[in-house]
């Protein structure tokens, strides 16, 4: 059973590797299809993790967005977004506003929002700031202020 961070964009590169294409072959195909752009698709193969589930994956973070009812992204980018590492998952719901933090190893069902606790451990605080800063770098917004910020109801996106 593989506990690695994998994004949907990783599937095509993995399938291409299974079909016998090397990463350099894949990069050549991409360069031909998208001339003048450098790696427009950032997929990472997880073939090594299929072959050996204990192998450490290449991806340190995974980013996702939620578009209600299959709608396209709104121009205001107010839809919920998540960024996670192998232990923690940070959710930002800009339109509510709401932030949530879960330890997905200890709480895989995401029932215990750590931001509702009176305080965070040093490890939780560091994860919160790191993930909040990653979210801000990816999608704009305020980075970590160095303290536990607002909390709200624990609804999942």
Secondary structure by P-SEA (a helix, b strand, c coil): cccccccccaaaaaaaaaacccaaaaaaaaaaaccccccccccccccccccccccccccccccccccccccccccccccbbbbbcccbbbbbbccccbbbbbcccccccccccccccccccaaaaaaaaaaaaaaaaaccccccccccccccccccc
